Amino acid sequence: QVQFVESGGGVVQPGGSLRLSCEASGMMFRIAAMGWYRQAAGKQRELVGSITSGGSTWYADSVKGRFTISGDNAKNTIYLQMNSLKPEDTAVYFCNARPGIPGSWGQGTQVTVSS
């Protein structure tokens, strides 16, 4: 079983920045890539971006150029640097493997972009 703990969310004004962290524990050897996901109120969870163990990244078009994923393999931790935040980025942000492991979703961390 793999567990993920997200942190770093908060309230920020449009145009601001936040950095989220995700620490993973458990059977990490099974994971080739980790992803950041988000779920806005009343919407389905969506993949925001991902990073492989080799450092290759992928981003959704909606965040490309504004969000950056990085990782520290030694710490089993990935980060999501979010810049130029928009109100539509408001959501609960989760991390998990890519594809997501059922039963391993954490509590997430709330990001609210509002003036």
Buried (B, 14 or more C-beta within 10 A) or exposed (E): EBBBBBEBBEEBEEEBEBEBBBBBEBEEEEBEBBBBBBBBEEEEBEBBBBBBEEEEBBBBEEBEEBBBBEBEEEEBBBBBBBBEBEEEBBBBBBBBBBEBBEEBBBEBBEBBBEE
